[in-house]
Amino acid sequence: MTSAILFIGIILFLGQVFSSLFEKTRLPDVLPLMILGMILGPVTGLVRPEMFGDAGQIFTTLALIVVLFHSGLEFKILSLRGAMGPGLLLTTVAFVLIMLVVTWLSRVMLGLPQLYALMIGSIVAGNSTAVITPLLAKLNISSKSKTILFLEANITGGYSIVVALALLGVAVKGGHFSVQEVGAEILLSFGLGLVLSVAAGLFWMRVLNRVRGLENAISLTFAFVLLVYSVSEYAGGDGAVATLVFGVVVGNMRLIKRLWLKKLDFKTLAFNEGEKGFFEEVEFIFKTLFFVFMGISMRVGEIHLVLLGLFLVLVKFLVRMPCVNWCTGASTDRNDCAVMLAMCPNGLVSAVLAAMIAQELGEQGRVIPDVIYSVIFFGVILSSLMSFRIEKGGLQWIGRLFFARHNDVAPFPESASAQMPSEGQNQGL
């Protein structure tokens, strides 16, 4: 027991060190955490996933709940105004095309059922804002391009969650893929999740002042998030979707009341910095531990699955290339286009979704996290390397070769500091 506590303490300490080193190394903390897990797990055999037993499943579910709630909390509805036009077009077209291509390749190369292949496709098609944010902070591109990338990562993260969990719901019930069945699952998840989450959000924002007067008030909010997840599951909806929507409702309650609930006579509140900071810290703890757990769970010996993950990352870049070229205006700088091409790594949400799918489907779904973990690993590496080269003025041949219809030089250069949205905004997915 003492060894396990020491192990957790060292990992959390190293997680903070890796996060701080990013400024110098330009290496997202995801990679060293995964590598540490791989050394402890498949390389040396010191730790095996079986050692965690049921605790591993509980930890995975809690990680998903925390990540989804914090993601919803940081998502600002008003920012969707910037997603219209090229932003929304790129987001949707790229997600659908990447999902379809990766699904087809997964079926052909792994011989998976269509539902399972679609789950892989829907997860791979998502992007991680938490990984993209620190990478973008060092790049000098237009504010419009940064806005598109932030919104794309958040919206594709939502697409991944909804589609993957809807497909999982159909698979668990023993059904076969059909647009009608998946659509019904999505409507059920969103319908119940929306009703429960709005009601829960209205209730919690109304009693928040009283709750703040109690001891351990912030932990009560966390407990209420767990209740929202559980009640939605028991009601026949999807707890993960309900948690995400609840976070969005709580994070945008004042705007929601002003736009749609004007007749309700109650004072709306918002989370203060201390409450937001608590969930940021909790997410950091779960993120750090989960990526090490992910490295431990990787089956490095299954070399064909590792190589398939690398192949799917390269395919994702190839499919994304024409999407960026034709879904953005010709006035967009070629350098911006190259950055938009590079900024598509997967992250924590993809990892947790894959782990949840494996838990629900058992041995039949075991191949899914193996592929997704490899996609995350190689995707972060390639995105980091490409962003570093672009920052140093390299990879200009990509702009000339693939984005010839775009301007060679941005017409109105802007300073990087003026372009970067606040780092706390929209980082969860």
C-alpha positions as CSV (number, residue, x, y, z in Angstrom):
1,M,0.0,0.0,0.0
2,T,2.8,2.4,0.9
3,S,4.5,1.7,-2.4
4,A,1.3,2.5,-4.3
5,I,0.9,5.8,-2.5
6,L,4.6,6.6,-3.2
7,F,4.1,5.7,-6.8
8,I,1.1,8.0,-7.2
9,G,2.9,10.9,-5.5
10,I,5.9,10.5,-7.8
11,I,3.7,10.5,-10.9
12,L,1.8,13.6,-9.9
13,F,5.1,15.4,-9.1
14,L,6.5,14.3,-12.5
15,G,3.3,15.4,-14.2
16,Q,3.9,19.0,-12.9
17,V,7.5,18.8,-14.0
18,F,6.7,17.7,-17.5
19,S,4.0,20.4,-17.8
20,S,6.5,23.1,-16.8
21,L,9.2,21.8,-19.1
22,F,6.9,22.3,-22.1
23,E,8.0,25.9,-22.4
24,K,11.6,24.8,-23.1
25,T,11.2,21.5,-24.9
26,R,7.9,22.2,-26.8
27,L,7.0,18.6,-25.9
28,P,3.4,18.2,-24.5
29,D,3.3,16.5,-21.1
30,V,1.2,13.8,-22.7
31,L,4.2,12.1,-24.3
32,P,6.5,11.7,-21.3
33,L,3.6,10.5,-19.2
34,M,2.7,7.8,-21.8
35,I,6.4,6.8,-22.1
36,L,6.7,6.5,-18.4
37,G,3.6,4.2,-18.3
38,M,5.0,2.1,-21.2
39,I,8.3,1.7,-19.3
40,L,6.5,0.6,-16.1
41,G,4.1,-1.6,-18.0
42,P,4.8,-3.4,-21.3
43,V,8.5,-2.7,-21.3
44,T,9.6,-3.9,-17.8
45,G,6.4,-5.6,-16.7
46,L,6.6,-4.0,-13.2
47,V,3.0,-2.9,-13.4
48,R,0.1,-4.7,-15.3
49,P,-3.4,-3.4,-16.0
50,E,-4.9,-6.5,-14.3
51,M,-3.4,-5.2,-11.0
52,F,-5.9,-2.4,-10.9
53,G,-9.0,-4.7,-11.1
54,D,-12.3,-2.9,-10.7
55,A,-10.5,0.2,-9.5
56,G,-9.2,0.7,-13.0
57,Q,-12.8,0.8,-14.4
58,I,-14.0,3.2,-11.7
59,F,-10.9,5.4,-12.3
60,T,-11.7,5.5,-16.0
61,T,-15.3,6.5,-15.5
62,L,-14.4,9.2,-12.9
63,A,-11.8,10.6,-15.3
64,L,-14.4,10.8,-18.1
65,I,-16.8,12.6,-15.8
66,V,-14.2,15.2,-14.6
67,V,-12.9,15.9,-18.1
68,L,-16.4,16.2,-19.6
69,F,-17.7,18.5,-16.9
70,H,-14.7,20.8,-17.0
71,S,-14.8,20.8,-20.8
72,G,-18.5,21.9,-20.7
73,L,-17.7,24.5,-17.9
74,E,-15.0,26.1,-20.1
75,F,-17.0,26.1,-23.3
76,K,-18.6,29.5,-24.1
77,I,-21.8,29.4,-26.1
78,L,-21.1,32.9,-27.5
79,S,-17.9,31.6,-29.1
80,L,-20.1,29.6,-31.5
81,R,-20.7,32.8,-33.4
82,G,-17.2,32.5,-34.7
83,A,-17.8,29.0,-35.9
84,M,-20.1,30.0,-38.7
85,G,-18.8,30.0,-42.2
86,P,-15.4,28.4,-42.8
87,G,-15.0,27.4,-39.2
88,L,-18.2,25.3,-39.0
89,L,-17.6,24.0,-42.6
90,L,-14.1,22.8,-41.8
91,T,-15.1,21.3,-38.5
92,T,-18.0,19.2,-40.0
93,V,-16.4,18.3,-43.3
94,A,-13.1,17.2,-41.8
95,F,-14.8,15.2,-39.0
96,V,-17.1,13.3,-41.3
97,L,-14.5,12.5,-44.0
98,I,-11.9,11.4,-41.5
99,M,-14.4,9.3,-39.7
100,L,-15.5,7.6,-42.9
101,V,-12.0,6.9,-44.2
102,V,-10.7,5.6,-40.9
103,T,-13.8,3.5,-40.5
104,W,-13.3,1.9,-43.9
105,L,-9.6,1.3,-43.2
106,S,-10.3,-0.2,-39.7
107,R,-12.8,-2.7,-41.3
108,V,-10.4,-3.7,-44.1
109,M,-7.2,-3.9,-42.0
110,L,-8.6,-5.3,-38.7
111,G,-11.7,-7.1,-40.0
112,L,-13.8,-5.4,-37.3
113,P,-17.6,-5.2,-37.3
114,Q,-18.9,-1.9,-38.8
115,L,-20.0,-0.6,-35.3
116,Y,-16.6,-1.1,-33.9
117,A,-14.8,0.4,-36.9
118,L,-17.2,3.4,-36.7
119,M,-16.2,3.9,-33.0
120,I,-12.5,4.0,-34.0
121,G,-13.4,6.4,-36.8
122,S,-15.4,8.8,-34.6
123,I,-12.7,8.9,-32.0
124,V,-9.8,9.4,-34.4
125,A,-11.7,12.3,-36.1
126,G,-11.8,14.3,-32.9
127,N,-9.1,16.9,-31.9
128,S,-7.8,17.9,-28.5
129,T,-7.9,21.5,-27.5
130,A,-5.8,20.7,-24.3
131,V,-2.9,19.6,-26.6
132,I,-3.5,22.3,-29.3
133,T,-3.7,25.3,-26.9
134,P,0.0,25.3,-25.7
135,L,1.2,24.5,-29.2
136,L,-0.7,27.4,-30.8
137,A,0.5,29.8,-28.1
138,K,3.9,29.8,-29.7
139,L,2.8,30.3,-33.3
140,N,2.1,33.6,-35.1
141,I,-1.1,33.1,-37.1
142,S,-4.2,35.2,-37.5
143,S,-6.8,35.5,-34.8
144,K,-9.4,34.1,-37.2
145,S,-7.4,31.0,-37.8
146,K,-6.8,30.5,-34.1
147,T,-10.5,30.9,-33.4
148,I,-11.3,28.3,-36.1
149,L,-8.9,25.9,-34.5
150,F,-10.1,26.3,-31.0
151,L,-13.8,25.9,-32.0
152,E,-13.0,23.0,-34.3
153,A,-11.3,21.1,-31.5
154,N,-14.2,21.8,-29.1
155,I,-16.9,20.9,-31.6
156,T,-15.2,17.8,-32.9
157,G,-14.6,16.7,-29.3
158,G,-18.4,17.0,-28.8
159,Y,-19.0,15.1,-32.1
160,S,-16.7,12.3,-31.0
161,I,-18.3,12.0,-27.6
162,V,-21.9,11.9,-28.9
163,V,-21.3,9.6,-31.9
164,A,-18.9,7.2,-30.1
165,L,-21.2,6.8,-27.1
166,A,-24.3,6.4,-29.3
167,L,-22.5,3.7,-31.2
168,L,-21.4,2.1,-28.0
169,G,-25.0,2.1,-26.7
170,V,-26.2,0.3,-29.8
171,A,-23.4,-2.2,-29.6
172,V,-24.0,-3.0,-25.9
173,K,-27.7,-3.6,-26.7
174,G,-26.6,-6.1,-29.3
175,G,-27.9,-4.1,-32.3
176,H,-26.4,-3.6,-35.7
177,F,-25.5,-0.4,-37.3
178,S,-28.2,1.6,-38.9
179,V,-28.6,5.4,-39.3
180,Q,-32.0,5.2,-37.7
181,E,-30.8,3.3,-34.6
182,V,-27.8,5.5,-34.0
183,G,-29.9,8.6,-34.6
184,A,-32.4,7.4,-32.0
185,E,-29.6,6.7,-29.6
186,I,-28.2,10.2,-30.1
187,L,-31.7,11.8,-29.6
188,L,-32.3,9.7,-26.5
189,S,-28.9,10.7,-25.0
190,F,-29.3,14.4,-25.9
191,G,-33.0,14.6,-25.0
192,L,-32.7,13.1,-21.5
193,G,-29.3,14.7,-21.0
194,L,-30.6,18.1,-22.0
195,V,-33.7,18.0,-19.8
196,L,-31.8,16.6,-16.7
197,S,-28.8,18.9,-17.2
198,V,-30.8,22.1,-17.6
199,A,-33.0,21.2,-14.6
200,A,-29.9,20.3,-12.5
201,G,-28.1,23.4,-13.7
202,L,-31.0,25.7,-12.7
203,F,-31.3,24.0,-9.3
204,W,-27.6,24.1,-8.5
205,M,-27.1,27.7,-9.6
206,R,-30.1,28.7,-7.5
207,V,-28.8,27.1,-4.3
208,L,-25.1,27.8,-5.0
209,N,-24.9,30.7,-2.5
210,R,-26.3,28.5,0.3
211,V,-23.9,25.7,-0.6
212,R,-21.0,28.1,-0.4
213,G,-21.8,28.7,3.2
214,L,-21.3,25.0,4.1
215,E,-18.1,23.3,4.9
216,N,-16.3,21.6,1.9
217,A,-18.7,23.4,-0.5
218,I,-16.7,22.8,-3.6
219,S,-16.6,19.1,-3.0
220,L,-20.4,19.2,-2.8
221,T,-20.5,20.5,-6.4
222,F,-18.3,17.6,-7.4
223,A,-20.7,15.2,-5.7
224,F,-23.6,16.8,-7.5
225,V,-21.8,16.3,-10.9
226,L,-21.5,12.6,-10.0
227,L,-25.3,12.6,-9.2
228,V,-26.1,14.1,-12.6
229,Y,-24.1,11.4,-14.3
230,S,-25.7,8.6,-12.2
231,V,-29.3,9.8,-12.5
232,S,-29.0,10.1,-16.2
233,E,-27.7,6.5,-16.5
234,Y,-30.4,5.2,-14.3
235,A,-33.0,7.1,-16.3
236,G,-31.9,5.4,-19.6
237,G,-29.9,8.3,-21.0
238,D,-26.2,8.7,-21.4
239,G,-24.4,9.9,-18.3
240,A,-21.4,11.2,-20.2
241,V,-23.5,13.4,-22.5
242,A,-25.5,14.6,-19.5
243,T,-22.3,15.5,-17.7
244,L,-21.0,17.5,-20.7
245,V,-24.3,19.4,-21.1
246,F,-24.5,20.1,-17.4
247,G,-21.1,21.7,-17.5
248,V,-22.1,23.8,-20.5
249,V,-25.3,24.9,-18.7
250,V,-23.5,25.8,-15.5
251,G,-20.8,27.6,-17.3
252,N,-23.2,29.7,-19.4
253,M,-26.1,30.0,-17.0
254,R,-26.3,33.8,-17.1
255,L,-26.4,33.9,-20.9
256,I,-29.0,31.1,-21.0
257,K,-31.3,32.9,-18.6
258,R,-30.9,36.2,-20.5
259,L,-31.6,34.5,-23.9
260,W,-34.2,31.8,-23.1
261,L,-35.3,32.0,-19.5
262,K,-36.2,35.6,-19.1
263,K,-39.5,34.9,-17.3
264,L,-37.9,32.9,-14.5
265,D,-37.5,35.2,-11.5
266,F,-34.3,34.1,-9.8
267,K,-30.8,35.3,-9.4
268,T,-28.3,33.5,-11.6
269,L,-24.8,32.8,-10.3
270,A,-21.6,31.6,-11.8
271,F,-18.6,29.6,-10.5
272,N,-15.9,31.8,-9.0
273,E,-12.2,31.4,-9.6
274,G,-11.7,29.2,-6.6
275,E,-14.4,26.7,-7.8
276,K,-13.0,26.7,-11.4
277,G,-9.5,26.2,-10.0
278,F,-10.6,23.2,-8.0
279,F,-11.9,21.4,-11.1
280,E,-8.8,22.4,-13.1
281,E,-6.7,20.8,-10.3
282,V,-8.8,17.7,-10.2
283,E,-8.6,17.4,-14.0
284,F,-4.9,17.7,-13.9
285,I,-4.6,14.9,-11.4
286,F,-6.8,12.6,-13.4
287,K,-5.1,13.5,-16.7
288,T,-1.7,12.8,-15.2
289,L,-2.6,9.5,-13.7
290,F,-4.7,8.4,-16.7
291,F,-2.0,9.0,-19.3
292,V,0.4,6.9,-17.2
293,F,-2.3,4.2,-16.9
294,M,-2.7,4.4,-20.7
295,G,0.9,3.7,-21.2
296,I,0.8,0.8,-18.8
297,S,-2.2,-0.6,-20.8
298,M,-0.6,-0.3,-24.2
299,R,0.3,-3.7,-25.8
300,V,3.6,-2.7,-27.4
301,G,4.1,-6.3,-28.4
302,E,1.1,-6.0,-30.8
303,I,3.4,-4.2,-33.3
304,H,0.8,-4.3,-36.1
305,L,-1.7,-2.3,-33.9
306,V,1.0,0.3,-33.1
307,L,1.9,0.7,-36.7
308,L,-1.8,0.9,-37.6
309,G,-2.1,3.9,-35.2
310,L,0.8,5.6,-37.0
311,F,-0.7,4.9,-40.4
312,L,-4.1,6.3,-39.3
313,V,-2.4,9.5,-38.1
314,L,-0.8,9.9,-41.5
315,V,-4.2,9.2,-43.2
316,K,-5.8,11.8,-40.9
317,F,-3.3,14.5,-42.1
318,L,-3.8,13.5,-45.8
319,V,-7.6,13.7,-45.5
320,R,-7.4,16.9,-43.6
321,M,-5.3,18.6,-46.2
322,P,-8.0,19.1,-48.9
323,C,-10.5,20.0,-46.2
324,V,-8.3,22.9,-45.0
325,N,-7.5,23.9,-48.6
326,W,-11.2,24.2,-49.7
327,C,-13.0,25.0,-46.5
328,T,-11.1,28.1,-45.7
329,G,-11.1,31.3,-47.8
330,A,-8.4,32.0,-50.4
331,S,-7.4,35.0,-48.3
332,T,-6.1,32.7,-45.5
333,D,-2.3,32.8,-45.4
334,R,-0.5,29.6,-46.5
335,N,1.4,29.5,-43.2
336,D,-2.0,29.6,-41.4
337,C,-3.2,26.7,-43.6
338,A,-0.1,24.7,-42.7
339,V,-0.7,25.3,-39.0
340,M,-4.4,24.3,-39.3
341,L,-3.2,21.1,-41.1
342,A,-0.8,20.3,-38.2
343,M,-3.2,21.0,-35.4
344,C,-5.3,17.8,-35.2
345,P,-3.8,15.6,-32.4
346,N,-6.1,13.5,-30.2
347,G,-5.9,13.7,-26.4
348,L,-7.5,12.8,-23.1
349,V,-11.1,12.5,-24.2
350,S,-10.1,10.1,-27.0
351,A,-8.2,8.0,-24.6
352,V,-10.9,7.9,-22.0
353,L,-13.6,7.1,-24.6
354,A,-11.5,4.2,-25.9
355,A,-11.0,2.9,-22.4
356,M,-14.7,3.1,-21.7
357,I,-15.5,1.2,-24.9
358,A,-13.1,-1.5,-24.0
359,Q,-14.7,-1.9,-20.5
360,E,-18.2,-2.2,-22.0
361,L,-17.4,-4.5,-24.8
362,G,-14.8,-6.7,-23.0
363,E,-12.3,-8.7,-25.0
364,Q,-14.2,-8.0,-28.3
365,G,-13.4,-4.3,-28.0
366,R,-9.9,-4.7,-26.6
367,V,-8.3,-3.7,-30.0
368,I,-10.0,-0.3,-29.9
369,P,-7.9,1.3,-27.1
370,D,-4.7,-0.3,-28.6
371,V,-5.3,1.5,-31.8
372,I,-6.5,4.8,-30.2
373,Y,-3.6,5.0,-27.8
374,S,-1.1,4.6,-30.7
375,V,-3.0,7.3,-32.6
376,I,-2.7,9.7,-29.6
377,F,1.0,8.9,-29.2
378,F,2.0,9.5,-32.8
379,G,-0.5,12.3,-33.4
380,V,1.0,14.4,-30.6
381,I,4.5,13.7,-31.8
382,L,3.8,14.7,-35.4
383,S,1.8,17.8,-34.5
384,S,4.5,19.0,-32.1
385,L,7.2,18.5,-34.7
386,M,5.3,20.2,-37.4
387,S,4.4,23.2,-35.3
388,F,8.0,23.5,-34.2
389,R,9.2,23.4,-37.9
390,I,6.5,25.9,-39.0
391,E,7.5,28.3,-36.1
392,K,11.2,28.1,-37.4
393,G,10.1,28.9,-40.9
394,G,10.2,25.4,-42.2
395,L,7.7,23.3,-44.1
396,Q,7.0,26.1,-46.6
397,W,6.8,23.5,-49.3
398,I,3.6,22.3,-47.8
399,G,2.0,25.7,-48.4
400,R,3.3,25.9,-51.9
401,L,2.3,22.4,-52.9
402,F,-1.0,21.9,-51.2
403,F,-2.3,25.4,-50.5
404,A,-1.5,27.2,-53.8
405,R,-4.9,28.9,-54.0
406,H,-4.2,30.8,-50.8
407,N,-2.2,34.0,-50.2
408,D,1.5,33.5,-49.9
409,V,1.7,36.2,-47.2
410,A,-1.0,37.3,-44.8
411,P,-2.5,40.6,-45.8
412,F,-2.7,41.9,-42.3
413,P,-0.1,40.3,-40.0
414,E,-1.0,40.3,-36.3
415,S,1.1,39.8,-33.2
416,A,0.8,36.4,-31.5
417,S,0.0,38.0,-28.2
418,A,-3.0,39.8,-29.6
419,Q,-4.3,36.7,-31.2
420,M,-4.2,34.1,-28.5
421,P,-7.5,33.5,-26.7
422,S,-7.3,33.2,-22.9
423,E,-5.6,29.9,-22.0
424,G,-8.4,28.9,-19.7
425,Q,-11.1,29.2,-22.4
426,N,-12.3,26.0,-24.2
427,Q,-9.4,23.7,-23.2
428,G,-11.1,20.6,-22.1
429,L,-11.9,18.6,-25.3
